Amino acid sequence: MTLEELKIRRLTNQHLLQPADKITVAQTLCGLQAQFLSNAVHALKIRCENLEMDALQDGLVKNWTLRGTIHVFAEKDLPLFLHGADRENRWDRPSWWNQRADWSLSPERQGYFSSVMLRALGEKPRSREELKALCRENGMTEPEENSMFHPWGGGIRELCEKGLAHYAVREEKIFCLTPPFTPVPEEEARLILARRYFEHYGPATIHDAMYFFHAPAKAVKSWLQRLPVQEAVLDGRAYYWVENGRDFSGHMPKCLFLAGFDPLLLGYEKKESLFLQPAHLRRVFNLAGIVMPTVLLRGQIVGKWKKKNRKLEVTLFASVSLADRKGIEAKAAALWKDLESVSFVE
């Protein structure tokens, strides 16, 4: 397998050459990272046949999942991603949160205010501020509020991780009551997700899977032993994949505008990326933990982009020919119908 063939396989498997519907994309890519929802929406947009923004939420939820980060994923996959959820409003067990020195909620008080919020969410979705106000009305103190609504998640995050509540797929922090579900046993869930990974992120290395799942090498190797993987070696590295019946005869696209936190970058060990030169690593993966939106030109990241209102700014990492600039402009015009101008910064 050549480098070009490997890249084509990844692009195809990630629906960048053969678009699919949003639920298929969300399922096969194990969700889309969504601290900033606009990134997840763009990642869907460039992979979907027709993404109807008015129906974006249908069949999708937003919650903490892989790598302890917020993802948009298919509602039907709640049992996979929340495989450890006990769906009980009980808080008497030690947790990362209630062992903190600044934690101010007793198990009884946390259960009481959780009940207040869950009853309210049973009536309709509520914003974070609405839930705060309800808790205050029911006697929550300021220290308790700081614990329940901690900037990193706090008690309300625990409600979500227990599978009792989740975010709506909206930019605003709106919470919903999570429908009942039965979690898949943890080992079974992890193997299902691992299969999806090697089917739709593959060909990938063991390091890539470790990076994606934040899993030790031992766990990844155990998955490979139980999956029908195939292997190819390129430049001394072993790449693994599970066949999925897709056609890999497509051609390298001239230009793609990848999303911030795009799966084509987050799915693999960043220092071993096939699409990003090491010299440009910190211009895409910055030290604040942000993964920038990038421009992929013939299989290589050549810059990053930022769109504000109707103006697009492309910051180039290296010199690009006039013909390639015209190609980038043409792709941008096709992607954003309201675009007024494209500027390049070197």
C-alpha positions in Angstrom: 0.0 0.0 0.0 1.4 3.4 -1.0 1.0 6.6 1.0 -1.4 7.9 -1.6 -3.6 4.8 -1.3 -3.5 5.0 2.5 -4.7 8.6 2.4 -7.5 7.8 -0.1 -8.7 4.9 2.2 -8.8 7.3 5.2 -10.6 10.0 3.2 -13.1 7.5 1.8 -13.8 5.8 5.2 -14.4 9.2 6.8 -17.0 10.1 4.2 -15.0 12.9 2.7 -15.1 11.3 -0.8 -18.4 9.4 -0.5 -20.9 11.4 1.6 -23.5 9.8 3.8 -26.4 10.8 6.0 -25.7 12.5 9.4 -26.5 9.5 11.6 -24.2 7.2 9.6 -21.4 9.8 9.8 -22.0 10.3 13.6 -22.1 6.6 14.2 -19.2 5.4 12.1 -16.9 8.2 13.3 -17.7 7.5 17.0 -19.2 11.0 17.3 -17.8 14.4 16.6 -15.9 16.5 19.2 -18.1 19.5 20.0 -16.8 21.9 22.6 -17.7 24.4 19.9 -20.7 23.1 18.1 -19.9 25.0 14.9 -16.9 22.7 14.5 -19.0 19.5 14.7 -21.6 21.0 12.4 -19.0 21.8 9.8 -17.5 18.4 10.1 -20.9 16.9 9.4 -21.5 19.4 6.5 -18.5 18.3 4.6 -19.4 14.6 5.0 -23.1 14.6 4.5 -25.2 14.5 1.3 -27.7 17.1 2.6 -27.4 18.4 6.1 -30.7 20.1 7.1 -29.9 22.6 9.7 -33.6 22.9 10.8 -33.5 19.2 11.7 -30.0 19.0 13.0 -31.0 17.8 16.4 -33.1 15.0 15.2 -31.5 11.7 16.2 -28.4 13.4 17.7 -27.4 14.2 21.3 -24.4 16.0 22.9 -22.6 14.7 25.9 -19.2 13.9 27.5 -17.8 10.7 25.9 -14.4 9.8 24.4 -11.3 11.4 26.0 -13.6 13.1 28.6 -14.7 15.7 26.0 -18.1 16.7 24.7 -19.2 15.0 21.5 -22.2 15.0 19.2 -23.3 11.5 18.5 -26.3 9.4 17.5 -28.9 9.0 20.2 -29.2 5.3 19.5 -25.5 5.0 20.6 -26.2 6.2 24.2 -25.8 2.6 25.5 -22.3 2.4 23.9 -20.8 5.7 25.0 -22.4 5.7 28.4 -21.7 2.1 29.1 -20.8 2.9 32.7 -24.0 4.8 33.4 -26.0 3.5 36.3 -28.9 5.9 35.7 -29.4 6.3 39.5 -29.8 9.5 41.4 -27.4 8.3 44.1 -24.2 10.1 45.1 -22.7 8.2 48.1 -19.8 6.7 46.1 -16.5 8.5 45.9 -16.0 10.3 42.6 -13.4 12.6 41.1 -15.8 15.5 41.9 -16.8 14.8 45.5 -13.2 14.1 46.5 -12.2 17.7 45.6 -11.3 20.0 48.5 -13.8 22.6 47.1 -16.7 20.2 46.8 -19.7 21.6 48.8 -22.5 19.1 48.1 -23.3 16.3 50.5 -24.7 13.1 48.8 -28.1 14.0 50.1 -28.1 17.6 48.9 -26.7 16.5 45.5 -29.5 14.0 45.2 -32.1 16.6 46.2 -31.0 19.2 43.7 -30.5 16.6 41.0 -34.2 15.6 41.5 -35.2 19.2 41.2 -33.4 19.5 37.9 -34.6 16.2 36.5 -38.2 17.0 37.3 -37.8 20.3 35.5 -36.2 18.7 32.5 -39.1 16.2 32.4 -41.3 19.1 31.5 -39.1 20.7 28.9 -35.4 21.4 28.0 -33.9 24.0 30.2 -30.9 26.3 30.0 -28.0 26.2 32.5 -29.2 29.5 33.9 -32.8 28.3 34.3 -31.5 25.2 36.2 -29.4 27.4 38.4 -32.4 29.6 39.2 -34.6 26.6 40.0 -31.9 25.3 42.4 -31.6 28.7 44.1 -35.4 28.8 44.6 -35.1 25.4 46.3 -32.5 26.5 48.8 -29.1 26.0 47.0 -26.3 27.9 48.7 -23.6 29.7 46.7 -20.9 27.1 47.5 -23.3 24.3 46.5 -24.0 26.1 43.3 -20.3 26.4 42.6 -20.0 22.6 42.9 -23.1 21.7 40.9 -22.4 24.2 38.1 -18.6 24.1 38.2 -17.0 25.5 35.0 -15.5 22.1 34.2 -18.9 20.4 34.6 -19.4 19.6 38.3 -22.6 17.9 39.5 -24.5 18.6 36.3 -21.8 16.8 34.3 -22.2 13.9 36.6 -25.9 13.8 35.8 -25.0 13.6 32.1 -22.4 10.9 32.6 -24.9 8.9 34.6 -27.1 9.0 31.5 -29.9 11.0 33.1 -29.4 14.3 31.2 -27.6 15.5 28.1 -27.0 18.7 26.1 -29.3 19.6 23.2 -27.4 19.9 19.9 -27.4 23.7 20.0 -24.8 26.4 20.6 -26.6 27.4 23.8 -26.1 25.3 26.9 -29.5 23.7 26.9 -30.1 20.5 28.8 -32.6 17.7 28.1 -33.8 14.7 29.9 -32.1 11.6 28.5 -34.5 8.8 27.4 -34.2 5.5 29.2 -31.6 3.1 27.8 -29.8 0.0 28.9 -26.0 0.4 28.9 -24.0 -2.1 26.9 -21.4 -4.0 29.0 -18.1 -2.0 29.0 -15.9 -4.6 27.3 -18.5 -5.2 24.6 -19.0 -1.5 24.1 -15.3 -0.8 23.8 -14.9 -3.6 21.2 -17.8 -2.3 19.1 -16.3 1.2 19.1 -12.8 -0.2 18.3 -14.3 -2.0 15.3 -15.9 1.2 14.1 -12.6 2.9 14.5 -10.6 0.5 12.5 -13.4 0.3 9.8 -13.7 4.1 9.4 -10.5 5.6 10.7 -8.3 2.9 9.3 -5.8 2.1 8.1 -4.4 3.3 11.5 -1.6 2.4 13.8 -1.7 1.2 17.4 -0.4 4.6 18.4 -3.3 6.2 16.5 -5.9 4.2 18.4 -4.2 4.8 21.7 -4.4 8.6 21.0 -8.0 8.4 19.9 -9.3 6.4 22.8 -6.8 7.5 25.4 -6.2 3.8 25.9 -3.0 1.9 26.7 -1.2 -0.2 24.1 -2.3 -3.4 25.9 -6.0 -2.6 25.4 -5.6 -1.7 21.7 -3.6 -4.9 21.0 -6.3 -6.9 22.7 -8.9 -5.4 20.4 -6.8 -6.1 17.4 -6.6 -9.8 18.4 -10.4 -10.0 18.5 -11.2 -8.1 15.3 -10.8 -9.3 11.7 -8.1 -6.8 10.9 -5.8 -6.6 7.9 -2.3 -5.2 8.1 0.0 -3.3 5.8 3.5 -1.8 6.6 4.5 1.6 5.2 7.8 3.2 6.1 8.3 0.8 9.0 4.9 1.4 10.6 2.2 -1.2 10.8 -1.3 0.0 9.8 -4.5 -2.0 10.6 -8.0 -1.8 9.2 -11.2 -3.8 9.1 -12.8 -4.1 5.6 -16.1 -2.4 5.2 -16.9 -3.0 1.6 -16.3 0.5 0.4 -14.9 1.5 -3.0 -11.4 3.0 -2.7 -11.0 3.9 -6.4 -11.7 7.6 -5.8 -9.2 10.4 -6.4 -7.5 12.7 -4.0 -9.7 15.8 -3.7 -8.0 19.1 -4.8 -9.3 21.0 -1.8 -11.2 20.4 1.4 -12.0 22.8 4.3 -11.6 20.6 7.4 -13.4 21.6 10.6 -11.7 22.6 13.8 -11.2 19.4 15.8 -11.8 17.5 12.6 -11.8 13.7 12.9 -9.2 13.5 10.1 -6.8 15.1 12.6 -8.2 14.0 16.0 -8.4 10.4 14.9 -4.7 9.8 14.8 -1.5 10.5 16.8 -0.9 14.1 15.8 2.9 13.8 15.7 2.6 11.0 13.1 -0.1 12.6 10.9 -0.1 11.7 7.3 -1.7 15.0 6.3 0.1 17.5 8.5 3.9 18.2 8.3 5.6 18.3 11.8 6.8 21.8 11.1 3.2 23.1 11.2 2.0 21.0 14.1 1.7 23.9 16.6 -0.1 26.1 14.1 -2.9 23.6 14.0 -2.7 21.9 17.5 -2.0 24.9 19.7 -0.9 24.8 23.3 -4.3 25.8 24.6 -5.7 22.5 23.3 -7.5 24.0 20.3 -7.4 22.2 16.9 -7.7 24.8 14.2 -9.9 24.5 11.0 -7.5 23.7 8.2 -7.2 23.7 4.4 -6.4 20.3 2.9 -4.9 20.7 -0.6 -4.3 17.5 -2.6 -3.9 15.5 0.6 -1.6 18.0 2.5 -2.6 20.6 5.0 -1.3 24.0 3.7 -3.0 26.4 6.0 -5.8 27.2 8.4 -9.0 29.2 7.8 -11.3 31.5 9.7 -14.7 32.7 8.4 -16.4 35.7 10.0 -19.7 37.0 8.7 -19.2 36.7 4.9 -15.5 37.0 4.8 -13.0 34.1 4.7 -9.4 34.4 5.7 -6.9 31.7 4.8 -3.5 31.7 6.6 -1.0 29.8 4.5 1.8 27.8 6.0 3.8 27.9 2.8 3.8 29.4 -0.7 0.8 28.3 -2.8 0.6 28.8 -6.6 -1.9 31.3 -8.1 -3.8 28.3 -9.6 -4.1 26.6 -6.2 -5.3 29.9 -4.7 -8.0 30.0 -7.4 -8.9 26.4 -6.5 -9.2 27.2 -2.8 -11.4 30.2 -3.7 -13.6 28.1 -5.9 -14.1 25.5 -3.2 -14.9 28.1 -0.7 -17.5 29.7 -3.0 -19.1 26.3 -3.5 -19.2 25.5 0.3 -20.4 28.9 1.5 -23.1 30.4 -0.8 -23.1 33.7 1.2 -19.3 34.3 0.8 -18.3 37.8 -0.3 -14.5 37.7 -0.2 -11.5 35.4 0.4 -8.2 36.8 1.6 -4.8 35.0 2.0 -2.3 35.7 4.7 1.2 34.2 4.6 
